[in-house]
Amino acid sequence: MKNIIQPNGLSEIIYTTIGILFCGFALKGFLVPNQFFDGGITGISLIIHEIYHVNIAYIIIAANIPFIIMGAYLINRKFAIRTLMAVIGLGLCLLFVPYPQITSDKLLVSIFGGVFMGIGVGLAIRGGCALDGVEILALYTIKKVSFTISEIILGINILIFLIAATMLGLPTALYSILTYYTASRMTSFVVEGLEEYTGVTIISGQSEAIKEQLVMELGRGITVYKGERGFLKESFEISHPVDIVFTVVTRLELRRLKNLVHRVDPNAFVFTSLVKEAAGGVLKRRAGH
């Protein structure tokens, strides 16, 4: 516990607290009053609540505890303790915070319920914990089967929505799928943020000018690979040495970079790839400003 509450962990506590409040708002303000569902353990908890009319706060805590214990073995105890505290905090929030019901419009409930749920889950992840144990279940299951984590989570959620369709009708299940999709997209956006990085590879005969523009005008660090270009069908034996330029930019800078490269060489070959995490180098120095 002492290792969790440290000065550099204050921001994580704030992220988690705000995330709990957003999840509580999504549940009590949108989903629960309108019998809507989400994916994962939260979705299972909502189905149990609708069938047996047990308070949703108690169900969410009880449903997540087995997966929190699993997380202590699969990830680490610090993560499990943080997640346990967050789930209990969510349960207390659902019990004692008087959220109003915002709307009964099904489309608004499915979209904005998902938006606020996604924001809450994303902020909790930024705080170093999880408000839904389905990811931990996927980590456990991946050791037993050959599917990826995403495929396992998708399979679990398909089962949840099939149960919802059987119990409460197909329209509710379809709206709930929209809620889940909105929540998952919003979670990704909150976790990755506007600072999501994209790797850019540039192959051009004007590589010297492009390198100078990237460093001097865009302020990005670059890596240069030595390669060859040419190898056309009609002249396969002819090739030329070329500098292959690689750099990493945020998605807000991507359009500017493409315009810059096009201005130097309209025929440059440019391709991008998603970078899940980037740190150090010029990125580290820029973050410090």
N, C-alpha and C positions, 0 to 999 in steps of 0.2 A: 504494500500500500504506500509506503514511503517513497518508493521509486516512481509511483504513478503521479503523485502530486508534487511536482518540482516547478521552479520558475519557468523553465522552457516548456513545461506541459500545460501552462495556463491557457494558451490558445487552444489546445486540444480539448480542455475542459469546457471552454466557451463554445467551441464548435459542437461538441456533443450535447451540451445543454440546449442550444438553439435548435439542433437537429431533433431532439426529443420533443420540444415544443411544436415544431412543424409537423412531426408525425402525429402527435396528439390532435392537432388541428385538423389534419387530413382525415383522421379516423372519426372523430366525434362531430366535426363540422360538415363532412361530406359522405364518407363511406358507410359508417354504421347506421345512421338514420335512414339511409336509402337502400339498405341491403345490398350494397356493392362489395366487390372483393378486389384483392390485389393478389400478386403471386407470392410464392414462398411460404414461410411459416406464418406470416401475417395473414395470408389468404386462408390457410388452414384454420387459424384461430377465428377468423371472421365466419367461416362456414360452421364451426362448432358453436359459436355464439348464436347464429341464426337457428340452428337445429335444437339446441338445448337451453338457450336463453340464459346462459351463464355470463356473468359480467366479463366483458372483453378484456379488461385489465388483468384479471386473474388468469385467463386463458393464455394471453400472450406471454406472461411470465412463466407459467407452467410449461407451455409448449417449447419455449426456447431453452429451458434449463438443461435438458439432455444434450443439446447441441453445444451449449456453453462448456459442459463437462468434456465433450468430445474435442472442442477447440483447445482446451487446456493441454491435451495430449498431442493434437495434430499441429498446433501453432505454438503457443506458449502460455504460461499461467498469467502473465501480465495482460495479454490480450483477453483471456477468459474473464479475469477480474473486471477489467474495464467494460467488457460486454455485459456482464452480469449487473454491474452498477447502472449501465445505460438502460437495460431492459427493465430493471426495477424502477428506475426513474420514469420510464415511459408508462409503466403501470400506475405509479402514483399520480402522474400527470393526467391520465385518463380518469382516475378516481376523483381527483380534487379540483382540477382546473375546469371552470364552467364554460366550455366552448359552446357557442351558439350553433344551431343548424343553419348553414348559409343558404342552401337552395335545395329544391326538390327536382329541378330540371335535370333529366338523366344525362344529357350531353355535357352540361356544365359540371355535374358531379364526377363523371368519368374522366374528364380532362383535368379539371383543377384539383380533384382529389388526388389524381396521379402526380400532378405538378408538385403539390405540397408534400406528398409522401416522398417523392424523389428527392426534393430538396433536403428533407429531414434525414433520409438514409444517407445521402451523399455527404452531408455535414458530419454525421456520426462517423462515417468512414474516414473523413479528414481528421476526426478526433481520435482515430486509432482503435475503433471498436466497430461492432456490427449490431444493428437493431433487428436483424433477421438471420436465423440460423441456417438458411438454405445453402449459403455458400460453404459453410462448414460441413454440411451433409454431403455436398458435392465433392469436397476435398477427400472425405472418407470413402465415398463411393468410387472415385476415380482409381483407387488402389485395387478395387475388385473387378472393374470392367475396363474396356478399352476406349470408352467415350471420353470426350473432352469435358471440362467443367461446364462450359456453355451448353453443351448438348444435354448434360445431366440436369442442369437447372431448367432447361426448356422442357425436358421430359416430365420433371416434377410438376411444373406449372401447367402443362397440358392435362395431367391427371387431376389437378385442382380444379381447372375450369370445366372438365368433363363432369366432375362431381357437382359443381355449381349448376351446370346446365340441367343435370338430372334432378337436383333438389329444388331449384328455384326458377327453372325455365331458361330456355336458350337466349332470349333477349338480355336478361341480366348477365348471363355468362359472357355474351358478346361485348356488352358495355364494360364488363370487368376486364376483358382482354385489352380494351382501349386504355383503361386505367393502368394496367400493368405496363403496357408499352410506353405510355407517357411517363410513368414513374421511372422506368429503366433508363429512358433517354435523359431525363432530368438528372438522375443520379450520375450518369456518365459526365454530363456537362458540369455538375457541381464538383465532382472529383477531379476531372481533368482541367476544367476552367478554360478561360480565354488563353491561358498559357500552355495549352496543349501544343506539343511540338511536332513538327513535320520535317522529316529528312528529305533533302532535295539534292538530286544528282544531275549535273549539267555536263554535257558533252558537246563541245563546240570548237571550231577552228579559231575562234576569237577568245580562247580561254584566258590569255593574259589580260585583256581588257575586262573580261567578266570578273576575274579574280580581284582586280583593282577596284571595280565598282562595288563588289560585295563587301570588301573590307573597309574601303574609304567612305563610301556613301551609305551603305546599309549598316555598317558597323558589326558585321557578323564574322566569326571565326570560320576558317575554311580548312579542309583537308584535301590534298591533291594526290590522286593516283595516276601513275604513269600507264598509259594504254596505247592502243592503236585504233585508228578509224579507217574506214574504207570497206574492203571486202564486199564490193558490190557484185551482183550476179554476172554482169557483163565484163567486170574487171576484177575478178576475185583475187588475183595475185598482187594487186596494187593496194598498199596501205600506207598510212602516215602516222607518225607518233603524235599523241595528243595528251594533254593534261585533262584528266577527269576530275571535276570539281565537286566536292560534297560539302554541304553545310546544313545546319539545323536552324529553323526559324519557327516562330509561332504562327498560328493560322491567320492572325491579324496581319502579319508581315508577308504572307505567301503571295498575295496578289501583287504587292509592290515589287517583290523579287522577280516574279514572272515578267512584269512590265519592264523591269530593268534589263533582264536578260534579252528580251525581245528587242529592246531598243539597240542593244549592242550587236546582236546576231539573230535576225528573225528566223533563221533556219536551225538554231540550236536545238538539240535534243534534250528535253527536260522531263524527268519523272520524279514523282514524290512517293514517300512511304511513311506510314504512321510510326511515330516514335512514342512508345509507351511511357518512358521516363528518361529524362536527360538532366545531368548535373555536372558541375565542374567547368573548367576552361573559361571561355568567354561568357558562357551562360552564368557561371558563378559570379564573375566580376560584375556583370550587368545587374544581377539580382541584388548586389550589395549597394547599388546606387540609389 
